[in-house]
Amino acid sequence: MRLRTERLLLRPWEDRDHAPFAAINADPEVRRFYYPAVLDRTETDDLIDQAISDLARDGFGFVAVERRADGVLIGGAGLSRPEPAALRAWPLEIGWILDRAVRGQGYAGEISRTVFNHAWTALGATAVIGYTSAVNTPSRRAMVKSGMTEIADAAFEDDTVPVGHPLRPHVLYRIDRPD
C-alpha cells in the first residue's frame, strides 16, 4: 500500500522509521488517548513488525506517513482489521497516530480522504469504520471533518483496555462508499 496526497506519502515501513516513530510513541501528549499510554522502542518495533506482517498478508495496513516536502516521518496511518471483539464484524478500520508537531495542519483529513478512496477503489470496500475513546475529542472531530458519522447506538467498551480505565468507553464512526 503506497498512497500519495498533495503533501504526504503513505508507504510501507522502512528501517529508518523505527527511531522517529518510537519518539512519536514515547510522547505522552501524542499517546494520551491511546492504551497503553506510551510505547517504548521495543513496543514500537513490535507494532511496526505487526503492521508489515498485516500489509503482506492483507494487501492493506497501517503504514508510515512521510511528509513529501522534506521526507520527515510524521506518524503512521492506514487501514487495519478492528481489534476489539465488538467490532470484528467490520472488515476495515481507519486509524492514525501523528506527531504532536503536525497537529492542526489538516493531515488527518488528508490521510482519511486518500485512505477512503483506496478502500473504495482498490479494495472494493462498502464501508470503513473508525473508533476512539469517548474522551478523545480531537480524533472525534477529525473523523467528522473527514465525512464519517457517529453511530449513536454503537458505543462500546474496548476489551483491549482494562475495566475501569477512562479510555475503555469507545465510540464508533462510519463512512459508506459513495454511490
N, C-alpha and C positions, 0 to 999 in steps of 0.2 A: 504494500500500500504506500504509494508515493503521490501526494497531492500538493498542488501549488495554489496559493492565493496571491492576491496582489502583493502582500508583504511577507508571507510565510511559506516555508517548505515543511510539510509533514512527511516524514521519511522514516525508514527503519532505523533502529538504534545502532550506533557505532561505538567502538571502544572509547573514543574521545568524549562521549556523552556521560560516562559514568560519574566523573568527579563533579561536573556542573549540576547534574540532576541530583546528586547526593546533597550538594549545597542547598538546592531549592527545597528538598525534602527535609533538611535539617532546620529550616526556618520555622519557628513556632507560629509566626503570623500567617505564612502560607498554609500551614497544616492545621490551623485552629479548628476547622470544621471537618477534619478527617480523623478516623480512628485506625491505627494508633496515631497519636498526635504528631510526633516527629519520627522520621526514619533515619537510622544510621547508614553508613556506607554499605555494609553487608546487606541490610534490608532493601536498600535502593537497588543494589546489584541484583538481588533476587527478583525484585519487581521487573527490572529490565529483562532479565533472563526469561521470566514467565511471559512477558509481552512478546519477546522474539519467538518463543515457542508457539504462542497463540497465533501470531501472524503466519508462521509457517504452516500450522495446522488448518487455520480457517480462511486465510487469504485476507483477513482484516484484523485489526488490533489497535492497541494503544501504542502510538509511535512518538518519535522525537519531534518537537516543534522548534524549528530553527528560523530566526529572523533572516530574511534573504539579503537585506541591505548590508549586514556585517557578519553573517554566519554564526551569530551567537545563539546558543541553545537557550530558549526561554521557558521550556517546560515540556510537558507530554500531553497528548490528547489522542482521541480516536474513538473507535468502536470496540466494544467487548461484549461478552456474554454476561448478563447480570449475575452477580454472586449471591445476593440474599435469596433464600428459599422462596420468599413471597413473590419474586419476580422471574423465576426460571421459565415461566410460560412465554415470556417475551424474548425474541431472538437477539435483538440488538439494543445496546445501551451506549449513549454518548457520554464522554467524560473528558475532563481536562484538569491539569494541575499546572498553574502558571506562576512564574517568578513574581514576587511582590513588586519588583521594579517596573513591570509592564502592565500592572493593573490599571483599569480605567482608560485603556487605549483602544478598546474595541476588538481585541484579539479573540476573545471567547466567541463573539458573534461571527467573526470572520471564519474561525475554525468551524463553528457549527454549520454555517451555510454550505461550506465545502464538503464537510463530512456527510451532511444530509444528502447532498447531490450525489455523492459517491454511493451512499446506501441505496438510493433510488435507482441510479443508472447501472452501476456495476454489480450490485448485489441483489437487485430486484426486491428490496425490502418494501413493505407496505406501511410500516410504522417504525419509529425509533423512540425509545424512552430515555428519560434522564431522571435521576433521583438524587436527593441530597438530604442531609439532616434538616429537620424543620426549622432550625435556628439559623441556617445558612442563607441569610437574605441576599448576599451578593450573587451567589450562584442561582438562586431562585429568580432574581431579577434578570440575570443573563439568559436563562432559559426562556423566559417570557419574551425578552427582546429578540431572541432567535426564532420566535414563532411557535414555541412549544406552549401547551396549555396544561395547567394543573388538572389532574383527575381528582376531583374533590373527595370522592368517597374511597380513594385508594391509598390513604395514609397507612403506613405500616411500621412495625418495629423491625429494624435491621438486625437480623440474627447474627451478624458478624461483629456486632458491638455488644458489650456486656449489658445485662439487665440493670436498669437504674442509671446508666450513663446518660448524660444530657444529649449526646449525639445519637442515641438509639432511635428516637422517633424520626421517621423519614416521610417525605412527600414524594409523589410521583408525577412526572410531567410526560407529555406525549406529543409527537408531531406525526401526522399522516402524510404519506406520499401525495403530492398534488395530482389532481386529475389531468 
